[in-house]
Amino acid sequence: MTVVQSHGWLDGLQEAVWLVDESTLLILRANAAAERLAGAPVAAMVGTSVLGLASTPQDVAFWGEPAQVVADGIHSHTSLLRADGSLVPVNRQVSRVPNGPDGGTIFMVTMLDRSIQAATERELETLLSELRATLDSAADGMLVCNLHGQVRAFNQRLAQLWGIPRELLLERDDAAVYAHMAAQVQDAAAYTDRMAAIAREPMQESTDILTLKSGVVLELRSVPQFSQGRPVGRVYSYRDITRQTEIQASLRLAARVFESSLDAIFIADSQHRVLRMNPGCERLVGPSAKSFEGCMASSLFGGGTDIAFMEQVLEGWARDGFWEGELWLPRDSGAYCAVQLSWVALRDDEGRLVQSIGFMRDLTLQHAAQKRIEELAYSDVLTGLPNRLLLSQRVDTAIQGARQSDTGFAILFLDLDRFKIINDSLGHPFGDRVLQLVAERLQACLRQTDMLCRLGGDEFVIYLHGGDAVVAESVARRILDDMLKPFMLDGMGFSIQCSIGMALYPQDGTTLDELIKQADTAMYRVKERGRGSYGFYQPQMNANLLSRMQMEHAMRQALGQDRMAVHYQPQVNMATGRITGAEALIRWTDPEFGAVSPGQFIPLAEESGYIVTLGAWVMEQAVREAAQWMHSGMPIVISVNVSALEFRQPDFVDRITRLLAVHQLPPTLLELELTETILLQDALEMEQRLRVLAGLGIGLAIDDFGTGYSSLAYLKKLPISKLKIDQSFVRGLPDDDGDRAIVSAIISMGRALHIEVVAEGVETETQQAVLLQMQCDHYQGFLCAPGLPAPEFRAMLGKPLPLKAQGRRDGLQI
């Protein structure tokens, strides 16, 4: 019996079964379950093609190759076309079975209704799709891993935050994913260690902050994933908190600014009640500042401001949302201080007032500075005296009054004599303090109705209210007498003379500028006459001032036009009667002024600073000619005068060194003549400079010794090699007992200190004899020769001196 014939067993099966002819694909038998599933009687299906059950072209094609059917149809999902045309999802299985001893083989097609399963799968797929959509719509990056760290799920936000290529995630190359993430973190090693530590604690939750190299800040939260009460994995969420972090940083900064601001800051609510005040309020108001919290903000300013004005401030604030201006703030001390208030409203998105913030800046220092600026505009910084601007206003008022009352006044122009020497010798700070002392003394000589003004430097102008020539002369005498009294500063006593020029309104000028100009001219005339006096302006004085200006201009042109020359006055050794040295003296012959005395142009050069140029030129000429004489077999020491300003030049020593090297002159053949004032300059700097020069072998002589600020201390301390007695003392020999005593004392002091002494201005044999008797070492003067041009001096070196000039010869005293 064949399988088809023995079909009773088929009806006992729950699955729907069809027996199909392998070659014709005709249905041979079907069971009751097939009848129910197909919705057609078995009798109607038997003899029909199995293709009638096919629901799709793919199913039709499935039956096209019987040999392949068994291979493809072992298990498959498909749909069954029911008799009513509906489709039923089924699990289909096709197998080849024998159909009896001689029946060949047939297909046994088994189908199981999977409608419920398909519906469940669809619901599950829908759920998974919704979960995926939910996961992808999350603002945080999500990563789900099992306990072994294998990636089970992720969302798009994760890829965005970390810049992970989606393909890398889909490839399931977990190691590559983790390596990519670690590479984005600023501290990759710390991140890797932390992730490993989290993985070792499957039951623990954690929160960490990560900073990526891009600057993005992430909050990492990790929670365990459970199934049936047991941990099966871990869910990581990554939230971008960069903006939040920035806001928090800004808030912290704002808090620090609020607490540490030098300005006083208060915060008020929408009703203008003070909510909070920073420490600056306490610094500004005092300890009671905190008591204003809870009070109306306007109460901060109540007592020190006009009520109506305060109302205007509040109205402006309510209208514009801010107000800026100055208000008065009461302090705990009872005083009021001016403050700059900036009061700003803070509103919400709907424009409603939420809070307001006020910034108060103390204007005390600003007001003081403004007051000081106003003072400086009308006063001299150094002395505090009125300046020219204030004097101008005072004189303008006086001129208006004088025109109405037919009265006058006087202007005095005062200049300190030789004040430049103090500045050059003792330094500008010392000179400034001297000017302050002078200002005090001058002020004491004036009336309250007068005005003392400092123009600048050592120049002062005095306005004498209602002063005529008699009053002006009286005040000038009083000033000169007071200035003769010694000044004391830093333990040093000294006197300062001044020269005063006077001009009268209206005869000498009708404006302040004119009067100052005329008084200045009169003052210069006083200086020309000998300083330390006073004089009235006279019209012809302008011509003298013009001449002085012309002389200064001509002096500056003289060097370039070969109108200056260096002459040499011999210095004679009194023991041997031989010329051992010479002093270099500058001479100027001008086509307009003729032979100009050094006493005229040297002071001009010192006042203008041109003395540095002249001194450098004389030094160059003297060294060059001394070198020529030495190379000709007539070595002689050349003495060159150095002014205080020239000596203070930073490159002075280097310039001397270069000159000696260029002209190959031994330093021992150069001597520098310095005034006593140079030695009173900055002690340490001057001592170092002098020792450098002496160390080179250059001689150092003190010129006009005894006429300046003499001090025995520097003679002992400094490397001085010669003292030169000023001719004013020599001129009185032998008759003037005072001069004789001074000269004798200087020579004795020099011998005691092993310093050679040179007497200047020796003109007579009698003077020479007295000096010889006193054992003076050298002399110079007209007795031997005046200053000679270089050729004449060189010729003199080759000849013996006249007996009268030799002083001592063959052991005999003249």
C-alpha positions in Angstrom: 0.0 0.0 0.0 1.3 3.5 -0.9 1.5 6.5 1.4 -1.3 8.1 -0.6 -3.5 5.1 -0.1 -2.8 4.8 3.6 -3.9 8.4 4.3 -5.7 7.8 7.5 -2.7 8.8 9.6 -2.8 12.3 8.0 -6.0 13.3 9.7 -4.4 12.7 13.1 -1.8 15.4 12.5 -2.4 19.0 13.8 -0.3 20.5 11.0 -1.8 21.0 7.6 -0.3 18.4 5.2 -0.5 18.0 1.5 0.9 15.1 -0.5 2.0 16.4 -3.9 3.1 14.5 -7.0 6.7 15.3 -7.6 6.5 15.4 -11.4 3.1 17.0 -11.9 2.9 19.1 -8.7 -0.7 17.9 -8.4 -2.2 17.5 -4.9 -2.7 13.8 -4.2 -4.1 14.0 -0.7 -4.6 16.6 2.1 -5.7 16.3 5.7 -8.4 18.0 7.7 -6.0 20.6 9.1 -5.1 21.5 5.5 -8.8 21.9 4.8 -9.2 24.3 7.7 -6.0 26.2 6.9 -6.8 26.6 3.1 -10.5 27.2 3.7 -11.3 24.6 0.9 -12.6 21.0 1.1 -10.0 18.3 0.6 -11.9 17.0 -2.3 -11.7 20.4 -4.0 -8.0 20.5 -3.5 -7.1 17.0 -4.6 -6.1 17.0 -8.3 -5.3 20.6 -8.4 -1.8 22.0 -8.7 0.0 23.0 -5.5 0.7 26.3 -7.3 -2.8 27.2 -6.4 -1.6 27.6 -2.8 1.2 30.0 -3.9 0.6 33.6 -2.9 3.5 35.3 -4.7 5.5 35.0 -7.9 8.4 33.9 -5.6 6.3 30.9 -4.4 5.5 30.0 -8.0 9.1 30.1 -8.9 9.8 28.0 -5.8 8.1 25.0 -7.3 9.8 25.4 -10.7 12.8 23.1 -10.0 11.6 20.0 -8.1 15.1 18.9 -7.3 15.7 22.3 -5.6 12.4 22.3 -3.8 13.5 19.9 -1.2 16.7 21.8 -0.6 15.0 25.2 -0.4 11.9 24.1 1.3 13.2 22.3 4.3 12.1 25.3 6.4 10.8 28.6 5.1 8.4 31.3 5.9 5.7 32.2 3.3 2.1 32.9 2.9 -0.8 30.5 2.0 -3.4 31.7 -0.5 -6.7 30.7 1.0 -9.8 29.9 -1.1 -11.4 33.2 -0.2 -8.3 35.0 -1.5 -6.9 35.9 1.9 -3.3 35.2 2.9 -2.2 33.3 5.9 1.4 33.5 7.1 2.8 30.0 7.5 5.9 28.0 8.3 6.4 25.7 5.4 8.4 22.5 5.2 8.8 20.3 2.1 10.3 16.9 2.2 10.5 14.0 -0.3 9.0 10.7 0.9 8.7 7.3 -0.9 5.2 6.4 -2.1 5.3 2.6 -1.6 7.5 -0.1 -3.1 6.7 0.9 -6.7 5.2 4.3 -6.3 8.3 6.4 -6.6 8.6 9.5 -4.4 6.2 12.3 -3.6 6.5 15.7 -1.8 5.0 16.0 1.6 4.2 19.7 2.2 3.6 20.6 5.8 2.3 24.1 6.8 1.8 25.6 10.3 -0.3 28.6 10.8 1.9 31.4 12.2 -0.6 34.3 12.2 -0.3 34.9 15.9 3.5 34.6 15.8 3.7 37.0 12.8 1.5 39.5 14.7 3.7 39.2 17.7 6.8 39.6 15.6 5.2 42.7 14.0 4.4 44.1 17.4 7.9 43.4 18.6 9.4 45.0 15.5 7.2 48.0 16.0 8.3 48.2 19.6 11.9 47.9 18.6 11.5 50.6 16.0 9.9 52.9 18.5 12.6 52.2 21.0 15.2 52.9 18.3 13.5 56.1 17.4 13.3 57.0 21.1 16.9 56.2 21.6 17.9 58.2 18.5 15.8 61.2 19.6 17.5 61.3 23.0 19.5 64.5 23.7 22.2 62.4 25.4 24.5 60.0 23.7 23.6 56.4 24.8 25.8 53.3 24.7 24.6 49.9 26.0 27.2 47.2 26.6 27.1 43.7 28.2 29.2 42.8 31.1 32.1 42.0 28.8 32.0 45.5 27.3 30.6 44.4 24.0 28.4 47.1 22.3 24.7 46.0 22.3 23.1 49.3 21.3 23.9 53.0 20.6 22.2 56.0 19.3 23.0 58.7 16.7 23.7 61.3 19.4 26.6 59.2 20.7 28.2 59.2 17.2 27.7 63.0 17.0 29.2 63.8 20.4 32.2 61.6 19.9 32.6 62.0 16.2 32.4 58.2 15.7 31.8 57.1 12.1 28.6 55.2 12.0 30.2 52.5 9.9 32.6 51.9 12.8 29.7 51.3 15.2 27.9 49.0 12.7 31.1 46.9 12.2 30.8 45.9 15.9 34.5 46.5 16.3 34.2 47.4 19.9 37.9 47.8 20.5 38.1 50.4 17.6 35.1 52.2 19.0 36.6 52.5 22.5 40.0 53.5 21.1 38.3 56.3 19.1 36.5 57.6 22.1 39.6 57.6 24.3 41.5 59.5 21.6 39.0 62.4 21.9 39.5 62.9 25.6 42.1 65.4 26.8 43.5 62.9 29.2 43.1 59.6 27.4 45.0 57.5 30.0 42.9 58.8 32.9 39.7 58.1 30.9 40.7 54.6 30.0 41.6 53.8 33.6 38.3 55.3 34.8 36.2 53.2 32.3 38.0 50.1 33.5 37.3 50.9 37.1 33.6 51.4 36.3 33.4 48.0 34.5 34.9 46.3 37.6 31.9 47.4 39.6 28.8 46.1 37.8 26.4 47.0 40.6 27.5 50.6 41.0 26.3 53.8 39.5 28.7 56.6 38.6 28.9 60.1 37.4 32.0 61.7 35.8 32.9 64.8 33.9 34.9 64.5 30.7 36.6 67.2 28.7 37.2 66.5 25.1 40.1 67.9 23.1 37.6 69.9 21.1 36.6 71.8 24.3 33.3 70.0 24.7 32.5 69.0 28.3 30.5 65.8 28.8 28.8 64.5 31.9 29.1 60.7 31.9 26.5 58.7 33.8 26.8 55.0 34.1 24.0 52.7 35.5 23.9 48.9 35.6 21.4 47.0 33.4 19.5 44.2 35.1 17.6 41.1 33.9 15.7 39.0 36.4 17.5 40.8 39.2 21.0 40.1 37.9 23.3 42.6 36.2 23.7 41.8 32.5 25.3 45.0 31.2 25.7 48.7 31.6 24.1 51.8 30.1 26.3 54.8 29.5 24.8 58.2 28.9 26.9 61.2 27.7 25.4 64.6 28.1 26.9 67.8 26.6 27.2 70.2 29.5 29.6 72.6 27.7 27.1 75.5 27.8 26.1 74.7 31.3 29.7 74.6 32.4 30.4 77.9 30.7 27.3 79.4 32.4 28.5 78.1 35.8 32.0 79.5 35.2 30.4 82.8 34.3 28.3 82.7 37.4 31.3 81.9 39.5 33.2 84.7 37.8 30.3 87.1 38.4 30.2 86.1 42.0 33.9 86.7 42.4 33.6 90.0 40.6 30.7 90.9 42.9 32.6 90.0 46.0 36.0 91.4 45.0 35.0 94.4 43.0 36.5 97.7 44.3 33.2 99.3 43.4 30.3 99.1 45.8 27.5 96.9 44.3 24.0 96.4 45.5 21.2 94.2 44.1 17.5 95.2 44.6 14.3 93.4 44.0 11.4 94.6 41.7 10.2 96.8 44.6 13.7 98.4 44.8 14.4 96.8 48.2 18.1 96.0 48.7 18.6 92.2 48.6 22.3 92.0 48.8 25.4 94.2 49.1 29.0 93.3 48.3 32.0 94.0 50.6 32.7 97.2 48.6 29.6 98.7 50.1 31.0 98.2 53.6 34.3 99.7 52.5 32.5 102.7 51.1 29.9 103.3 53.8 31.2 101.5 56.8 30.1 98.5 58.9 26.5 99.7 58.9 26.2 99.0 55.1 24.6 95.6 55.8 21.8 97.3 57.7 20.5 98.7 54.4 19.6 95.2 53.2 15.8 95.0 53.1 15.5 98.8 52.9 14.6 100.8 49.9 17.7 101.4 47.7 16.9 105.2 47.6 17.5 105.3 51.4 21.2 104.8 50.7 21.4 108.3 49.4 18.6 110.0 51.2 20.4 112.4 53.6 23.0 113.7 51.2 20.8 114.6 48.2 18.0 117.0 47.6 14.6 115.2 47.8 13.3 116.7 44.5 16.5 115.6 42.8 16.2 112.1 44.2 12.6 111.9 42.8 13.9 112.9 39.4 16.5 110.2 39.6 13.8 107.6 40.4 11.5 108.8 37.7 14.3 108.7 35.1 15.2 105.2 36.3 11.6 104.0 36.0 11.3 105.5 32.5 14.6 104.4 31.0 15.5 101.4 33.0 18.8 102.9 34.1 20.3 106.0 35.6 23.8 107.3 35.7 25.1 110.3 37.7 26.6 111.6 40.9 24.9 111.2 44.2 25.9 111.8 47.8 26.4 108.7 50.0 26.3 109.0 53.9 29.2 107.3 55.7 29.3 105.9 59.2 31.7 108.8 60.1 28.8 111.2 59.4 30.5 112.6 56.3 29.2 112.3 52.8 31.1 111.1 49.8 30.3 111.7 46.2 29.7 108.5 44.2 29.2 107.7 40.6 26.0 105.6 40.5 25.1 103.3 37.5 21.7 101.8 38.3 20.5 99.2 35.8 17.2 97.3 35.5 17.1 93.6 34.9 13.9 92.4 33.1 12.5 89.0 32.1 11.6 87.9 28.6 8.2 89.6 29.0 9.8 92.9 30.0 8.8 92.6 33.6 11.2 94.1 36.2 12.8 91.3 38.1 15.7 92.9 39.8 18.0 95.9 39.5 21.7 96.2 40.2 23.6 99.4 41.2 27.3 100.1 40.8 28.7 102.8 43.1 32.2 104.2 42.5 33.9 106.4 45.1 34.7 109.8 43.5 36.7 111.1 46.5 40.1 110.5 44.9 38.8 111.7 41.5 37.5 114.9 43.1 40.8 115.3 45.0 42.7 114.7 41.7 40.5 117.2 39.9 41.2 119.7 42.6 44.9 119.0 42.4 44.8 119.4 38.6 43.1 122.8 39.0 45.8 123.7 41.6 48.6 122.6 39.2 47.0 124.6 36.4 47.7 127.7 38.5 50.7 126.7 40.6 54.3 125.6 40.3 54.7 121.9 41.1 58.1 122.2 42.9 57.5 125.3 45.1 53.7 125.5 45.2 54.0 129.2 44.1 51.6 130.7 41.6 52.6 130.0 38.0 52.5 132.4 35.0 48.8 131.7 34.3 47.7 132.8 37.7 50.1 135.7 37.6 48.7 136.7 34.3 45.2 136.8 35.7 46.3 138.8 38.7 48.1 141.3 36.5 45.2 141.6 34.1 43.0 142.5 37.1 45.6 145.0 38.3 45.9 146.6 34.8 42.1 147.1 34.8 42.2 148.7 38.2 45.2 150.8 37.4 43.4 152.3 34.3 40.5 153.3 36.4 42.5 154.7 39.4 45.5 156.0 37.4 47.9 154.0 39.6 50.7 151.6 38.7 52.5 148.5 39.9 56.0 147.0 39.5 57.2 143.7 38.1 60.5 142.3 39.4 62.4 139.6 37.5 64.8 137.6 39.8 67.4 135.1 38.8 69.7 133.2 41.1 73.4 133.8 40.3 75.5 130.8 39.3 72.7 128.4 40.3 73.7 126.2 37.4 76.9 125.4 39.4 74.8 124.0 42.2 72.8 121.8 39.9 75.9 120.6 38.0 77.9 120.1 41.2 75.4 118.8 43.8 72.8 117.4 41.5 69.3 118.5 40.5 67.5 117.0 43.5 69.7 119.1 45.8 69.1 122.1 43.5 65.3 121.6 43.7 65.4 121.7 47.5 67.5 124.9 47.3 64.8 126.4 45.1 62.1 125.6 47.7 64.2 127.3 50.4 64.7 130.3 48.2 60.9 130.5 47.5 60.1 130.5 51.2 62.7 133.3 51.9 61.4 135.4 49.0 57.8 135.0 50.1 58.7 136.3 53.5 60.0 139.5 52.0 56.6 140.4 50.4 53.2 141.7 51.5 50.0 139.7 51.3 48.9 141.9 48.4 52.0 141.0 46.3 52.5 137.8 44.4 55.6 135.7 43.9 55.6 133.5 40.8 58.2 130.9 39.6 58.6 130.9 35.9 60.8 127.9 35.8 64.4 126.9 36.6 65.9 129.5 38.9 63.8 132.4 37.6 61.1 134.2 39.7 58.7 137.0 39.0 57.3 139.3 41.6 54.2 141.4 41.2 54.3 144.4 43.6 50.7 145.7 44.1 50.6 149.5 43.8 54.4 149.6 43.7 56.3 152.5 42.3 60.1 152.9 41.9 60.6 153.6 45.6 58.6 150.5 46.7 60.3 148.3 44.1 63.8 149.4 45.2 62.9 148.9 48.8 61.7 145.4 48.2 64.7 144.6 46.0 67.1 145.7 48.8 65.2 143.6 51.4 65.5 140.6 49.1 69.2 141.0 48.5 69.9 141.5 52.2 67.9 138.4 53.1 69.6 136.3 50.5 73.0 137.1 52.0 72.0 135.1 55.1 73.4 131.6 54.9 71.2 128.7 53.9 71.5 125.3 55.6 70.7 122.1 53.8 71.9 118.6 54.7 74.4 120.0 57.2 75.9 122.2 54.5 76.0 126.0 54.9 76.0 128.2 51.7 75.0 131.5 50.4 73.2 132.4 47.1 73.2 135.8 45.5 70.5 136.9 43.0 70.2 139.5 40.4 66.9 141.5 40.1 65.6 143.5 37.1 62.6 145.8 37.6 60.0 147.2 35.3 57.1 149.7 36.1 53.6 149.9 34.7 52.7 151.7 32.6 55.9 153.4 31.6 57.9 150.2 30.8 55.0 148.2 29.3 51.2 147.8 29.3 51.0 144.0 29.3 52.5 141.3 31.5 54.6 139.9 28.6 56.1 143.4 27.9 56.9 144.0 31.6 58.5 140.6 32.1 60.6 141.1 29.0 61.8 144.5 30.1 62.5 143.3 33.7 64.4 140.3 32.3 66.5 142.7 30.2 67.2 144.8 33.2 68.2 141.7 35.1 70.7 140.6 32.5 72.2 144.1 32.6 72.7 143.6 36.3 74.5 140.4 35.7 76.8 142.0 33.2 77.7 144.6 35.8 78.7 142.0 38.4 75.6 140.2 39.7 74.2 140.3 43.2 72.4 143.6 42.7 69.2 145.2 41.2 68.4 147.6 38.4 65.5 149.3 36.6 64.8 148.8 33.0 66.1 151.4 30.6 65.2 151.5 26.9 68.9 151.1 25.7 69.1 147.7 27.6 67.3 146.0 24.7 70.3 146.8 22.5 72.6 145.2 25.1 70.4 142.1 25.2 70.5 141.9 21.4 74.2 142.2 21.4 74.4 139.3 23.9 72.3 137.1 21.6 74.4 138.0 18.6 77.6 137.1 20.5 76.2 133.7 21.4 75.3 133.1 17.8 78.7 134.2 16.7 80.3 131.9 19.3 78.5 128.9 17.9 79.7 129.7 14.4 83.3 130.4 15.4 84.6 126.9 15.6 83.5 126.0 12.1 85.0 129.3 10.7 88.4 128.8 12.4 88.0 131.9 14.5 89.0 130.1 17.7 92.5 129.0 18.7 94.2 127.4 21.7 97.1 129.3 23.3 99.5 128.0 25.8 100.7 129.7 29.0 104.0 128.3 30.3 104.2 126.8 33.8 107.7 127.2 35.4 109.3 125.0 38.0 110.5 127.5 40.6 113.3 125.2 41.7 114.9 124.7 38.3 113.6 127.7 36.4 112.5 125.4 33.5 109.2 125.2 31.7 107.6 122.0 32.8 104.1 122.4 31.6 101.6 124.7 30.1 97.9 125.6 30.5 95.8 125.4 27.4 93.7 128.6 27.0 91.0 129.2 24.4 91.0 132.4 22.5 88.4 133.9 20.1 88.8 136.7 17.6 85.6 137.7 15.8 85.4 140.1 12.8 82.5 142.0 14.5 83.3 141.8 18.2 87.1 141.7 17.8 89.2 139.8 20.5 86.5 138.5 22.8 87.5 138.0 26.4 87.0 134.5 27.8 85.2 136.2 30.7 82.5 137.2 28.2 81.9 134.1 26.1 82.8 131.3 28.6 79.8 132.2 30.9 77.6 132.3 27.8 78.9 128.8 26.8 78.2 127.5 30.3 74.7 128.9 30.4 73.8 127.5 27.0 75.5 124.1 27.4 77.8 124.9 24.5 80.8 124.6 26.9 80.7 120.8 26.3 81.5 121.4 22.6 84.1 124.0 23.3 85.8 121.8 25.9 85.9 118.8 23.6 87.5 120.9 20.9 90.2 122.4 23.2 91.0 118.9 24.5 91.4 117.6 21.0 93.8 120.5 20.0 95.8 120.3 23.2 96.4 116.5 23.0 97.3 116.7 19.4 99.8 119.5 19.8 101.3 118.0 22.9 101.8 114.7 21.0 103.6 116.6 18.2 105.9 118.3 20.7 106.7 115.0 22.4 107.5 113.3 19.1 109.8 116.3 18.4 111.8 115.6 21.6 110.1 118.2 23.7 107.7 116.4 26.1 105.7 118.7 28.3 102.7 118.4 30.5 99.6 120.1 29.0 96.9 121.2 31.5 93.4 121.5 30.1 90.4 123.1 32.0 87.3 120.9 32.3 83.9 122.4 33.1 81.5 120.6 35.6 79.0 119.9 32.8 81.7 118.4 30.5 83.1 116.3 33.3 79.7 114.8 34.0 79.2 113.6 30.4 78.9 109.7 30.5 81.5 109.2 27.8 84.1 111.7 29.2 86.6 109.1 30.4 86.3 107.0 27.3 86.7 110.1 25.1 89.9 111.1 26.9 91.2 107.5 26.6 90.5 107.4 22.8 92.2 110.8 22.3 95.4 109.7 24.0 95.4 106.4 22.0 94.8 108.1 18.7 97.6 110.7 19.2 99.9 108.3 21.1 100.3 110.7 23.9 101.3 109.2 27.3 98.7 109.9 29.9 101.4 111.4 32.2 101.7 114.3 29.8 98.0 115.3 30.3 96.6 117.2 33.3 93.0 118.1 33.9 92.1 121.3 35.7 88.9 120.8 37.7 87.0 123.4 39.8 86.2 122.7 43.4 82.5 122.4 42.6 83.1 119.3 40.5 84.4 117.5 43.6 81.1 118.2 45.4 79.0 116.3 42.9 77.8 112.8 43.5 80.6 111.6 45.8 80.8 107.9 44.8 80.5 108.5 41.0 83.0 111.4 41.0 85.5 109.5 43.2 85.3 106.5 40.9 85.8 108.6 37.8 88.7 110.5 39.3 90.4 107.3 40.4 90.1 105.8 36.9 91.7 108.9 35.4 94.5 108.9 38.0 95.0 105.2 37.5 95.7 105.9 33.8 98.4 108.3 34.9 96.5 111.5 34.1 97.3 114.4 36.5 94.4 116.1 38.4 94.7 119.7 39.4 92.2 121.8 41.5 91.9 125.2 39.7 91.3 128.5 41.6 91.7 126.7 44.9 90.3 128.5 47.8 87.6 130.4 45.9 84.9 127.7 46.0 83.4 125.2 48.4 86.7 124.2 49.9 86.9 121.0 51.9 90.0 119.4 53.2 88.3 116.0 53.2 88.4 115.5 49.5 92.1 116.6 49.3 93.0 113.6 51.5 90.5 111.2 49.9 90.9 111.9 46.2 93.9 111.4 43.9 94.7 115.2 43.5 98.2 115.9 42.2 98.2 119.8 42.1 96.6 122.8 43.7 96.4 126.1 41.7 96.3 129.2 43.8 93.9 131.7 42.3 95.5 134.9 41.0 93.2 137.0 43.2 95.3 135.8 46.2 98.6 136.2 44.3 97.8 139.7 43.2 97.9 141.0 46.8 101.5 139.7 47.4 103.6 140.8 49.2 101.7 143.7 50.9 98.3 142.2 51.7 98.6 140.2 54.9 95.4 138.3 54.3 96.5 137.2 50.9 99.9 136.3 52.1 98.5 134.2 54.9 96.1 132.4 52.5 98.8 131.6 50.0 101.2 130.5 52.7 98.5 128.2 54.2 97.7 126.6 50.8 101.4 125.9 50.1 102.0 124.5 53.5 98.9 122.3 53.2 100.0 121.1 49.8 103.5 120.1 51.1 101.9 118.3 54.0 99.7 116.3 51.7 102.4 115.8 49.1 100.4 117.8 46.5 102.3 120.2 44.2 101.2 123.9 44.2 101.0 126.2 41.2 100.6 130.0 41.7 98.6 131.7 38.9 98.8 135.3 37.8 102.5 136.0 38.8 103.3 139.3 37.1 106.2 140.7 39.2 109.6 139.5 40.4 108.6 140.5 43.9 105.6 138.1 43.8 107.9 135.4 42.4 110.4 136.0 45.2 107.7 135.7 47.9 106.3 132.5 46.4 109.9 131.1 46.1 110.5 131.9 49.8 107.2 130.1 50.7 108.5 127.1 48.7 105.8 127.2 46.0 106.5 124.5 43.4 105.4 126.2 40.2 104.1 129.5 38.8 102.5 130.8 35.7 101.8 134.4 34.6 102.9 137.3 32.6 106.3 137.4 34.4 107.1 134.4 32.2 104.7 134.8 29.3 101.0 135.3 28.5 99.1 132.6 26.6 101.0 132.0 23.3 99.9 130.5 20.0 101.2 127.0 19.5 104.1 127.9 17.2 105.4 130.7 19.5 105.1 128.4 22.5 107.0 125.7 20.7 109.8 128.1 19.9 109.9 129.2 23.5 110.5 125.6 24.6 113.8 125.6 22.7 115.2 128.7 24.4 116.3 129.4 27.9 114.1 131.7 30.0 115.2 135.2 30.9 116.8 135.3 34.3 113.9 137.3 35.8 111.6 134.5 34.9 113.7 131.7 36.1 113.3 132.4 39.8 116.1 130.2 41.0 119.3 129.5 39.1 122.5 127.7 40.2 121.1 127.6 43.8 120.7 131.4 44.0 117.4 133.0 45.0 116.3 136.1 43.1 
